[in-house]
């Protein structure tokens, strides 16, 4: 648990957890496939413009993308953020 403070007041709490299950969830990516003018095929992971490849075939371009993604060693974490406690929130909670 991480407490984020300003001026001595606690603004919000942040909790980061990792999956403790033995099975790792699969990551899925949307990929843009484009035919280039020179006959090659380019593939770009949407949302990650720096992960792209170009090859003679769609399959080769996708294989290269998989290699690039595996090199990054992605990890899935879950963030839980508690909203900041304002005076209005505290007053509301007193009356509930």
C-alpha positions as CSV (number, residue, x, y, z in Angstrom):
1,X,0.0,0.0,0.0
2,X,1.3,3.4,-1.0
3,X,0.0,6.6,0.6
4,X,0.1,9.7,-1.5
5,X,0.3,12.8,0.6
6,X,0.5,16.6,0.1
7,X,0.8,19.2,2.9
8,X,0.7,16.4,5.5
9,X,-2.7,15.2,4.3
10,X,-3.3,11.8,2.9
11,X,-4.6,12.4,-0.7
12,X,-5.2,8.8,-1.8
13,X,-4.1,5.2,-1.2
14,X,-2.6,3.1,-4.0
15,X,-2.4,-0.7,-3.9
16,X,-0.5,-2.8,-6.5
17,X,-1.1,-6.5,-6.6
18,X,0.2,-9.2,-8.8
19,X,-1.5,-12.4,-9.8
20,X,-0.7,-15.2,-7.4
21,X,-2.4,-17.9,-9.4
22,X,-0.2,-20.5,-11.2
23,X,-1.9,-19.9,-14.5
24,X,-0.9,-16.7,-16.2
25,X,-3.6,-14.9,-18.0
26,X,-3.1,-14.4,-21.7
27,X,-2.3,-11.0,-23.0
28,X,-4.2,-10.0,-26.2
29,X,-3.2,-7.2,-28.6
30,X,-4.9,-5.6,-31.5
31,X,-2.6,-5.5,-34.5
32,X,-2.8,-3.3,-37.6
33,X,-1.7,-5.2,-40.8
34,X,-0.9,-3.1,-43.8
35,X,0.3,-4.0,-47.3
36,X,3.2,-1.7,-48.2
37,X,3.8,-0.4,-51.8
38,X,6.9,-2.6,-52.2
39,X,4.9,-5.7,-51.6
40,X,6.0,-6.2,-48.0
41,X,3.5,-6.5,-45.0
42,X,3.8,-4.3,-42.0
43,X,2.3,-5.1,-38.6
44,X,1.9,-2.6,-35.7
45,X,0.6,-3.3,-32.2
46,X,-2.2,-0.7,-31.6
47,X,-1.4,1.4,-28.6
48,X,2.3,0.5,-28.9
49,X,3.6,2.3,-32.0
50,X,7.2,1.4,-31.2
51,X,6.3,-2.3,-31.6
52,X,6.1,-2.9,-35.3
53,X,7.6,-5.1,-37.9
54,X,7.8,-5.5,-41.7
55,X,8.3,-8.8,-43.6
56,X,7.6,-10.5,-46.8
57,X,4.4,-12.2,-45.4
58,X,1.8,-11.5,-42.8
59,X,2.8,-14.5,-40.8
60,X,6.5,-13.5,-40.7
61,X,5.5,-10.0,-39.6
62,X,3.3,-11.4,-36.8
63,X,6.1,-13.8,-35.7
64,X,8.5,-10.8,-35.4
65,X,5.9,-8.9,-33.3
66,X,5.5,-11.9,-31.0
67,X,9.3,-11.9,-30.5
68,X,9.4,-8.1,-29.8
69,X,6.6,-8.5,-27.2
70,X,8.3,-11.4,-25.5
71,X,11.5,-9.4,-25.2
72,X,9.6,-6.7,-23.3
73,X,8.6,-9.3,-20.7
74,X,5.1,-7.8,-20.0
75,X,3.6,-8.3,-16.6
76,X,0.0,-7.9,-15.5
77,X,-0.7,-6.0,-12.3
78,X,-3.9,-4.7,-10.8
79,X,-4.0,-1.2,-9.4
80,X,-6.6,-0.3,-6.7
81,X,-6.9,3.4,-6.1
82,X,-9.0,4.8,-3.3
83,X,-10.5,8.2,-4.1
84,X,-9.2,11.1,-2.1
85,X,-11.0,12.0,1.1
86,X,-12.4,15.5,0.8
87,X,-14.4,17.4,3.4
88,X,-17.6,16.8,1.4
89,X,-16.9,13.1,1.2
90,X,-16.3,12.8,5.0
91,X,-19.4,14.9,5.7
92,X,-21.5,12.6,3.4
93,X,-20.1,9.5,5.1
94,X,-21.1,10.8,8.5
95,X,-24.7,11.1,7.4
96,X,-25.0,7.7,5.9
